[in-house]
Amino acid sequence: MRIVYVLLVYLLAPFVIAHEAWKALLHPEYRGRLGQRLGFVARTTRPGAVWIHAVSVGEVQAAAGLVQSLRRRRPDLPIVITTVTPTGAQRARALFKDTVQHCYLPYDLPGAVRRFLDRVAPQVAVILETEIWPTLYAELGRRGVPLVLGSARLSVKSVDRYRRMASLFRDTLSHGIVIGAQSPADAERFRAIGAPAGRVQVTGNIKYDLEIPQAQVDAGRELRRQWGDSRPVWIAGSTHEGEEEAALVAHAIVRNQRPDALLVLVPRHPQRFDAVRSLLRKKDIAHAQRSGGRLPTPRDAVFLVDTLGELQMLYAAADIAFVGGSLVPIGGHSLLEPAVLGLPMLSGPHTHNGQEIAGLLEQNGALRIVRSREELGYAVRAWIDNPSDALAAGESGRLAVAANRGAVDRLLSMIEPLLSRPAAGAGVSSSAQVPPASSAARSATSSEP
C-alpha cells in the first residue's frame, strides 16, 4: 500500500508544485517557500534539535507554551518550528524571533523528506494536532527518530477515511510513535486506525495553556484608551470572504442604537485586504486603516486592521469578540484568545475545527452561536446594552479555560524521556542506517519491513 501511496504522490507532485509556483507569482508571502517544501531548508546550527510542526496560526500559537517550557528546562536544545501556511510562518517569526529556526514542512516525497531530515537532524519530532504523512513517518522510523503526536485529535469522518486505507495507516502508526490525544474519544479513534494501544495517552489540548503576554494586553488597553473608554468596541477577528459583509450589516444594526460603536475588522488573509478596503469604500463606510497609522475618529464606524500579527493585542482592546471562519463553512478559528482575555464571544455555527472548545465555552455561557448577520448584530447589541451580563459571560469563559490547563506539562512528560539520548541521525546521510538508542527508537526500527 505504501508503494501505491508514493506513486500517487509522485503523480500529483507536478500539479502541486505548479500551483505553489502560481501562488508565489500572485502573492509575495508565498515566495521562497517552494524550495523549502522540496526539502532545501537551512541546516541547523548543530544536530539534535527538537523539531515541532505546527501547521498554521492556531497550532503555532498553541506551540508557544511548549517552546517556552522546553527553553526553561533544556536551554541547550536547538528548536526548529515548521509550518505549512505563510500566516503560520509569520506568527512563528513574531512569537519566537530568532530563538528558534523556522522553515516549511516538506512535501511527502521521499527525496524532499530525506533532504529535510538530513539538514534538520532532529533527535525528536513533535507533530501538533494531527497530520499523518506516511513517507515522513516511515523515514523518521527508519532513522530511529522518536515521533510524538501532541494534542492529537481525530474526527469520526477522518477515522472512516483512514479505515479505507487501513494497511497504510496501520503501518504508518507503527514507527515508534507515541500519541498524546486531546480526549478519550480521540485516543480510541487512534487505536481504531491501528495505533498501538500502549503508546496512546490522553494528555489534553495544549491550546488551553495559551498565555497572552502582558505587553500585548497593555498595548491593547492603551489603544482602547486612545479610542475612548466609553465607546462600545467589538471585534470581528480572522474573517473570511462573506463575513466582512456580514459584520458590516451587523454593525449597522448596532449603530442604529449606539451610533458611537466601533467595529474592529480583522480579515484572516493579507491577500484579501484590498478587497475589504474596496468593500468599505463601495458601501461608503467611514473607516480608518491600521496600516495608515491613523486612529479611528468618532465619525469612523470601522477600524480596518490591514496588518499582521496583532490580533491578540486587538482582542485586548475590545469589549466583545466575534471569531471568524464560522459564519462560512471554514470550521472556525481560535476562540481561546478572547476567552483568556475574558471577552464574551460570538461565533457562527461552523466550529468543527475546535468543536470541543466551542462546546465548553457555549456550555459555560461565554459563547453564543449566531446563524445570520442580523442575529450577529442583535447579539452584539444585547451585550452592549447589558454590560454586567457581558462581563459575567467573559469571566465564565476565562475560568473554563483556566480549569483545563496542564496539557503542556503532560506532553512534556512524554517528550523528555526521549531527550536523554544522542541526536538520532545527526550528521548521518540519508542512505545510512542509524542504530537505535532508546526503546522508542528500537520499536521504530524493528517495525520497519
N, C-alpha and C positions, 0 to 999 in steps of 0.2 A: 504493500500500500504506500510506503514512503517513496518508492521509486515513481509510482504514478503521481504522487503529490509533487515531487521535484520536477517531473516532466511538465506538469500543468503550470507550475510557477515559471519555468523557463519559457513556455509558450506565451504566457501573459506578460512577461517582463518587458518586451519591446513596447507594448501599448502603455504600460505603467510608466516607463521611462519617458516615452514621448509626451504623455500627459504631464509629467513632472516638468519637463523642459518647457512645455507650453505655459504652465502656471508661472514658471520663473520669468518667462518673457513678459507676461502681463502684470505680475505682482512682484515688486522688488524684494519683499520679505521671503520669497521662495528661492532667491538666487543664492548660489553656493551650497545648496542642500543636496543636489543630485550626487555629487562626488562622495559625500559622506554616506548617503544611503546605499552606495555601492561599496562601502567599507573603507573608503580612503579618508580615515579620520586621523587627527594628530595623535602621535604616540603619547602615552602618559609619561610624566617626568620620571617615574620609577614604577616597577611592576608591583603587583599585589594590591591593586585598587579594589575598593568596594564599588561595584557598578550598580546603580539604581536606575531602573527605567520607569519613567512617568510620562504617559503618552501625551497629555495636554495640560492645560492650565490647572484644572481641578486636581489632577494627580500630582503635579509639581508642587502645588500649594500644600497638599497632604504630605508630601515628602519632606517638607521643611522641618517638622518636628523630629523625624527620623535622622535627618542630616545633622541637626543641632545636637541630638543625643549622641550620635556617633562621634562627633567632634569632641564632645566633653569627655567621653570615655576612652576614645582612641585617637588623640590628636595627631598621631603619627601616620594615620591611614590616608592615602590619597582617595578621593571620591570622584567618580565620574557619573554624571547625570545624562541620560539620553531622553529625547522626546521625539515625537513624530510631527507635531504641528509647529509652525512658526510662532504662534501665540504662546505655546508651551515653552519654546526656546526663549522667547523674550521674558517670560515670567521667571524662568530659571536664572537668567542673567541678572534680573532685577533683585531677586531674592538672595542669591549666593555670591554675586560679583565674581571675583577671580579666586574664591576659596574652593571652588570645585571646577572640574573640567566639564564643559558641555559639548555634546555632539548629537547628531541624529542617529536613530536606530537604523541598522542596515536592512535592506530588503532580505526576505527569507530565501536568498540564493546561496548555494554552498560557497562560492568564491567570495561574495560580499561578507558573509558571516565569518569566514576564516580570516579575511583581511582585518575585519573589525576586531576580532578577538586577539589576533597577533599584536595589534597596536595597543589595545587597552590592557591586555594581560590581567584580567581580574582574578582575584582569589575567591570572591563570592559574587554572585549575580542576584539582584533583588528586583523582581518584576512586580510593580504595584497594580492593584486591581486585577484584571485578568486579560492577558494577551498570550495566546498559545501559538507559538511558532515552531513547527516540528523540526525544521532544519537547524535553527538556532539551538533549540533544546538538545537535539542529538549531538551537536558539536560540543556544547558545554559538557555533556555527559562523557563524550569521548576524551575530553581533556581532563576530566576529573574536577571540574569546577562546580562546586555545590550551587544549587539554584533554589531560591526561596521565593515562592509566590506570596506576597504580602498583601494583607487587606483584600484577599481574593474573593470574588463573587462570581456566581454563575447562575444565569436565569434559567427558568424552565424551558424557554424556547431554545436557548443555547444547548441544553442537555439533549434535546431531541435532535438538533443538528449534529452534534458530536457523535451521538449514538449511530448515526447513519454511516459514520466513518470510524467505527469502534476500534478496529485493529490499529489504525494510525494513531489515534489519541491515547489508546492504552499503552502503546509503545512510547509515545512522546512523554507521557507522565511517569515513565518507569526509570528515568535517568537521574536517580538520586535527588529528586525534587522533594522539598518539604513545603507544605501548604499551610499558611495561616489564613483561615477562612473568616469572612466577616460574621457569619451566623451559623448556627447548627444546620439550617436548611442548605446553605451554600456548601458546607462540609459534606453533607450527604450527597449533594449533586456531583461534587468532585469524585467521590467514591464510586458513584454510579457510572461515570465515564472512564473508570479504570485507574484512578489514583490509589496507591496502596493505603489501606485504612490506617496503618500505623504511622504514616507520615502526614496525616491531616489533623490539624488542631484548629480550634476556634479561638481566634485572637481578638476579634472585633474589628471595627472600622477605624483606621488611623485618622480619617478625616475629622473625627470628633476631637482629636488632640490639637486642632488648629489653635494657634495663638497669634493674635494680631499685634504687631509691635506697637508699643505705646507711642512712639514717634508718629506712626500713621494715624492713631486715634487723635493725638494732639493736633496734628495738621488738619484733620477733618473738622475738629471742633473750632479751630481758628478760622477756617474757611467759612463755616456756618456763621460765626460771629460777624464776618465781613458781609455776608449776605443779609443779615438781620435776624436776630434771635427770635423775634416774634413772627416771622414769616413762615407759613407752613411749607415744608420741603419734602417731596417724595422722589424716590429714585427708581428708574426702570433700568436695571442692570443686565448686561450681557444679552441685549435684544437681537433678534434676527429679523429678516425681511418679513414684513407684515405686522410685527409687534410694535415698531415705532409708530406706525399709523394708529394702531390700537391705543397706544399710550397717549397719543395726541387727542384722540376722541375722548378718552377717559379724563384727560386733563381739562378739556373744555367743560365737562360735567362738574369737575371740582371747582373750576374758576367761576362757574355760574353762581356759586355760593361764596367762594373765597377768591376774589379776583386778584389777591396778592400771592396766591400759591405759586410755587416754583417747581417745575419738573426738571430733574437732572436726568438726561437721556444719554445712556452709555451703550452704543452699539458694540456687539461682540467682536466683529472683524473689521480691521482697519480698511480693507478694500471697499467697505460699504459707507465709509464716512462721507464721501462725495454725494452718494445717493440720498443720505439722510439730510445733508445740507440742502440739497435740491428740494426735498420734500417740505422742509420748513419754509423755504422761500416760496414754493408753489402755494402753500397754504397761508402765506403772508403772516407767519407767526414771529413775533418779536423774540429774538434769542441772542444769546452770547455764546461764543465758542471758546472752549478751553485753550485751544491752540493759539487763539488771538491774544491771550493774556489779559483780557478784559473781564472784570467781574460782572455778573448779571445785575442790571439796574432794576428798580421796582417795576419798570414797564416791561421788562423781559419776562416772558412766560416760561421760557425753556433755556436751560443751560446745556448745550451740546458738548459732550466730552469726546473730542476727536483726538485723543492722546491714548497712550497705552500705559498699563501698569499702575493705575491709580484707583482702581475700583474699591479696594478696602478703605482707603482714605475717604473716598466719596460716600461710601455707606456710613462712615462715622459722622458725616455732615448732614445726614438725612433723618427724618422722623419715621418714615415708612418706606419699606422696600418691596418692589415688585421684581421678581427674579425671572429673567427671560429664558427663551428656549422652551417655554411651557405652554404658551397660547398657540404655538405651532408645533407640529409633531417632531421636535428635536429630542425631547426627553428631559429637558430642564437642566439648569446649571446649579452651581453650589448654593444651597440655602444657608450654609454654615457661617459664612462671613457676617451676614446681617444678624443671624441668630446669636453668635458670640457677642456682638455689639448690643444686643438687647433690643433689636428693632422688631416691631410687628411686621409680618410678611404676607405677601400675596403671590400666588402662583397660578398659572393656567393648569389644566388637567393633565398635561403631558409631563409626568415627573418620573418616568421609568428609569432614568439614569441614576436616580437617587431615591427610589421608592421607599426604602426603609427610613431614611432621614425625613422625607416629606411626611410619611405616616406618623412618625414620632412627634414632629412639630405640630402637625394638624391635631393630633390627639391631645396635645397639651395646650391647644388654643392659641398657639403662636403663629399659625399659618392658616390662611383662608384660601380655598380654591375658588377661582373665578373662571367662568367659561365664555365670557364675551367682553368686548371692550367697554360696553355700558356697565356690566356688572363690576368690572375693574374700577371704573370711575366712581360708582356709588360706594364701593368698599373703601376706597381711599378716603372719600368724603366722610364716611361714617367714623373712621378712626380719627380724622382731623377734628370732627365735631365732638368726639369723646376721648380726650387725651388720656384720662385716667384708665380707660379700657385699653387704649393702645399701649400705655406703659406696662400694664399688667400682662398683656399678651407677650410683649417683648421680654419681660423678665421671666415668664414661664419658659420661653424658648431658650434663654440663656442657661437657666437651671437644668433643663432637659439635656442640653449638650454637655454641661459640666458633669452630669451623672453618668455619662457614657464614655468618659475619658479613660485612658490607660492602655489603649491598643498598641501604642508605640513601645512601651516597656515590654509588653508581651511579645511583640515582634522581635525586639532586640534580644530577648531571651532565646529565640530561635537562631538568630544570626551570630551572636557572639561565640558560641562553641565552634563555629566554622572559621573563626578568625585566628585560632591558635595554631595554624598550620602555615608553612611557607606558601607563597603565592603559586597556585597551580598554573602551569603554562607560562610562567614568567620567563621570557627570553627564549622560548621554545618555538620552533617553526610549526606551522600547521600540519606538517607531514609527520611530526614526531609524536609518539605516544607518551603521555605524561603519566608516570606512576602515581597511583592514588596515595593520599597521605592522611585520610580520615575515613571514618566509617561511611560518611555520606559519599565520599569520592569512591570508596570501594564498591558501594552499591551502584553508583553511577556507571562505573566501567564494567562491572560484571553483568549488567543488564544489556549491554550493547551486543547485538547479534553479530 
